Amino acid sequence: MHLDLPEKRYYGIGEVAKAFGVNTSLIRFWEKEFDVIKPKKNAKGNRKFTPEDIKNLQFIYHLVKERGFTLEGAKTHLKENKQQTLNTFEIISKLEGIKAQLIKIKTQL
């Protein structure tokens, strides 16, 4: 899944939810369920997600929505094979980004 998010230090929960095409409540739920998602909170309690949080959310989205893992299965998978699977996922994400750019160039020709 390729996300259209600008390069920033922090993203609001609305931006993140829109980029993933889900409700903000799902992002908050995943935050409670998965320990790897730790957004910063300002004085008002608004969540600010870092690029690292976005990568973790992408990986969780991939496991749950695209590969059909249950939440418990995704948690187990994250704990057992995190580094190996995350490396593979990052490579696939980069290739999908390149593919999207090539398709965009092709349509412009």
C-alpha positions as CSV (number, residue, x, y, z in Angstrom):
1,M,0.0,0.0,0.0
2,H,1.4,3.4,-1.0
3,L,0.5,6.3,1.2
4,D,0.2,9.9,-0.1
5,L,1.6,11.7,3.0
6,P,3.9,14.7,2.8
7,E,7.3,14.6,4.5
8,K,6.7,15.9,8.0
9,R,7.9,15.2,11.5
10,Y,4.4,14.6,12.9
11,Y,1.0,13.7,11.4
12,G,-2.4,14.2,13.0
13,I,-4.7,11.3,13.4
14,G,-7.1,12.7,10.8
15,E,-4.3,12.8,8.2
16,V,-3.3,9.2,9.1
17,A,-6.8,7.8,9.0
18,K,-7.5,9.5,5.6
19,A,-4.2,8.2,4.1
20,F,-5.1,4.6,5.2
21,G,-8.8,5.0,4.2
22,V,-10.1,4.0,7.7
23,N,-11.8,5.8,10.6
24,T,-9.9,7.5,13.3
25,S,-11.4,5.1,15.9
26,L,-9.6,2.2,14.2
27,I,-6.3,4.0,14.5
28,R,-7.0,4.7,18.2
29,F,-8.0,1.0,18.7
30,W,-4.8,-0.2,17.0
31,E,-2.8,2.2,19.2
32,K,-4.3,0.5,22.3
33,E,-3.8,-3.1,20.9
34,F,-0.3,-2.8,19.5
35,D,2.6,-1.7,21.7
36,V,4.7,-0.6,18.7
37,I,2.4,2.4,18.0
38,K,3.3,5.2,20.5
39,P,2.2,8.6,19.1
40,K,3.2,11.7,21.0
41,K,0.4,13.6,22.6
42,N,0.3,17.4,23.1
43,A,-1.1,19.3,26.0
44,K,-4.6,19.0,24.6
45,G,-4.2,15.2,24.2
46,N,-4.1,15.3,20.4
47,R,-2.1,12.4,18.9
48,K,0.9,13.2,16.7
49,F,2.3,10.3,14.8
50,T,5.9,10.1,13.7
51,P,7.1,8.6,10.5
52,E,8.1,5.5,12.5
53,D,4.6,5.2,13.8
54,I,3.3,5.4,10.2
55,K,5.6,2.6,9.1
56,N,4.4,0.4,12.0
57,L,0.7,1.3,11.1
58,Q,1.4,0.3,7.5
59,F,2.8,-3.0,8.6
60,I,-0.2,-3.7,10.9
61,Y,-2.6,-2.6,8.1
62,H,-0.8,-5.0,5.8
63,L,-1.1,-7.9,8.2
64,V,-4.7,-7.3,9.3
65,K,-6.4,-5.9,6.2
66,E,-4.4,-7.3,3.3
67,R,-3.2,-10.6,4.6
68,G,-6.2,-11.4,6.8
69,F,-4.4,-11.9,10.2
70,T,-6.5,-11.7,13.3
71,L,-5.3,-9.1,15.9
72,E,-3.9,-11.8,18.1
73,G,-2.1,-13.4,15.0
74,A,-0.7,-10.0,14.0
75,K,0.6,-9.4,17.6
76,T,2.2,-12.8,17.6
77,H,3.7,-12.2,14.2
78,L,5.1,-8.9,15.2
79,K,6.8,-10.3,18.3
80,E,8.3,-13.4,16.6
81,N,9.3,-12.3,13.1
82,K,9.3,-8.5,13.3
83,Q,12.7,-7.7,11.9
84,Q,12.7,-10.3,9.0
85,T,9.1,-9.5,8.0
86,L,9.5,-5.8,8.4
87,N,12.5,-5.8,6.0
88,T,10.6,-7.8,3.4
89,F,7.6,-5.4,3.9
90,E,9.8,-2.3,3.4
91,I,11.2,-3.8,0.2
92,I,7.8,-4.5,-1.1
93,S,6.5,-1.1,-0.2
94,K,9.4,0.6,-2.0
95,L,8.8,-1.5,-5.1
96,E,5.1,-0.6,-5.0
97,G,6.1,3.1,-4.8
98,I,8.3,2.7,-7.9
99,K,5.5,0.9,-9.7
100,A,3.1,3.7,-8.9
101,Q,5.6,6.3,-10.2
102,L,6.2,4.3,-13.4
103,I,2.4,4.0,-14.0
104,K,2.1,7.7,-13.5
105,I,4.8,8.4,-16.0
106,K,3.3,6.0,-18.5
107,T,-0.1,7.8,-18.3
108,Q,1.6,11.1,-18.9
109,L,3.2,9.9,-22.1
